[in-house]
Amino acid sequence: MIDGVKVSPLRQIPDERGKVMHMLRSDAEAFIGFGEIYFSCVYPGAVKAWHIHKRMTLNYAVPQGNIKLVLYDGREGSPTRGEVQEIFLGPDNYCLVTIPPMIWNGFKGIGTQTAIVANCATIAHDPTEIERLDPADPSIPYDWAIVHG
């Protein structure tokens, strides 16, 4: 696991009417502050990568559909520098993934339906604190292709 990344299981409370899916509370260990919440929809097979935030901590949960979330630690001096981490998220593995600043991340829609990725970010969007790379950029050692086992 990449240093500083936290994966916290989330509660789902089902009944005959549907369910409630918890995400983040102000008294949770992962809560740092509130900047904004937004939802990113990703189609099956589509990749939204790579990006890194200089100051923002991300809090991702996937209440609908499924994704493969991929993280890359390029931080100087980090004990996990150079490591890649994959986390599969969706209603069957409903977790909050807290990603600190300076971790490259991206995700791919998997399965047959559009996935919704909720992010409760610690600061409001600021285009000056984000950097982006192409999903195939060779500086990150990762191939988004399906691995047939």
C-alpha positions in Angstrom: 0.0 0.0 0.0 1.3 3.5 -0.8 2.4 5.5 2.2 -0.4 7.9 3.4 -3.2 6.3 1.4 -6.1 5.0 3.5 -8.8 2.6 2.5 -11.8 2.5 4.9 -14.7 0.2 4.5 -18.0 2.1 4.3 -21.5 1.1 5.6 -24.4 0.3 3.4 -27.8 0.0 5.2 -30.2 -1.9 3.0 -33.9 -2.4 3.4 -36.9 -3.3 1.2 -37.0 0.3 -0.1 -33.4 0.5 -1.2 -30.3 1.4 0.8 -28.3 4.2 2.4 -24.6 4.4 1.4 -22.4 6.3 3.9 -19.4 8.2 2.5 -17.7 10.7 4.9 -18.6 12.4 8.2 -17.0 15.3 9.9 -16.2 13.1 12.9 -14.5 10.4 10.8 -10.7 9.8 11.0 -10.3 10.5 7.3 -12.0 13.9 7.5 -9.6 16.8 7.1 -11.8 19.6 5.8 -14.4 20.4 3.2 -13.7 22.1 -0.1 -16.2 20.6 -2.5 -17.9 17.4 -3.5 -18.3 16.4 -7.1 -19.2 13.3 -9.1 -17.1 12.0 -12.0 -18.9 9.7 -14.4 -16.8 7.2 -16.3 -18.0 5.0 -19.1 -17.0 1.3 -19.2 -13.5 1.0 -20.6 -12.8 4.7 -20.4 -9.7 5.9 -18.6 -9.5 9.2 -16.7 -5.8 9.6 -15.8 -3.3 10.8 -14.8 -3.6 13.7 -12.4 -1.9 14.9 -9.2 -2.9 17.5 -6.7 -0.3 19.7 -4.9 -2.5 20.6 -1.9 -5.8 18.7 -2.2 -6.6 15.5 -0.4 -9.1 13.3 -2.3 -11.7 11.1 -0.7 -13.1 8.8 -3.3 -16.1 6.4 -3.1 -18.0 4.6 -5.9 -21.7 4.2 -5.2 -22.6 3.0 -8.7 -20.7 1.0 -11.2 -17.1 -0.2 -10.8 -13.7 1.2 -11.4 -10.1 0.3 -11.1 -8.4 3.1 -9.2 -4.6 3.3 -9.8 -2.2 5.2 -7.7 1.5 6.0 -8.3 3.9 7.4 -5.7 6.5 9.6 -7.4 7.2 11.6 -4.2 10.9 12.2 -3.4 11.8 10.7 0.0 8.7 8.6 0.2 9.2 5.0 1.6 6.9 3.8 -1.2 8.4 5.9 -4.0 8.0 4.2 -7.4 5.2 1.9 -6.2 1.9 1.4 -8.1 -1.3 0.4 -6.2 -4.6 -0.8 -7.8 -7.9 -0.7 -5.9 -11.1 -2.0 -7.3 -14.1 0.0 -6.1 -17.9 -0.2 -6.4 -20.9 -1.3 -4.4 -19.5 -4.8 -3.8 -16.3 -3.2 -2.4 -17.7 0.0 -1.1 -14.8 1.9 0.5 -13.5 5.4 1.1 -10.1 5.9 -0.4 -8.2 8.8 1.0 -5.4 10.0 -1.2 -3.0 12.6 0.1 -1.5 15.4 -2.0 1.3 14.5 -4.5 0.1 11.0 -5.4 -0.6 10.4 -9.1 -4.0 8.8 -9.6 -6.5 7.9 -12.2 -9.3 5.4 -12.8 -10.8 3.2 -15.5 -14.5 2.2 -15.8 -14.9 -1.5 -15.6 -17.9 -3.7 -16.1 -21.0 -2.8 -18.2 -22.4 0.4 -16.7 -21.3 3.9 -16.2 -19.6 4.3 -12.8 -20.0 7.3 -10.6 -17.0 8.4 -8.6 -17.8 10.7 -5.7 -15.0 12.9 -4.4 -15.2 14.9 -1.2 -12.2 17.1 -1.7 -10.5 19.1 1.1 -10.2 22.3 -1.0 -12.3 23.7 -3.8 -11.1 23.1 -7.3 -8.1 25.3 -8.1 -6.6 24.8 -11.6 -3.2 26.0 -10.4 -2.7 23.1 -8.0 -3.3 20.2 -10.4 -1.1 18.7 -13.0 -2.1 16.2 -15.6 -0.4 13.5 -17.8 -1.6 11.4 -20.6 -2.7 7.9 -19.5 0.1 6.3 -21.6 2.8 8.7 -20.3 6.0 6.6 -19.9 7.0 8.4 -16.7 4.4 6.3 -14.8 5.1 2.5 -15.1 1.5 1.4 -15.7 -0.4 -0.1 -18.6 -4.2 0.4 -18.6 -4.9 -2.6 -20.8 -6.9 -5.6 -19.5 -4.7 -8.3 -18.1 -6.0 -11.7 -19.1 -4.9 -14.2 -16.4 
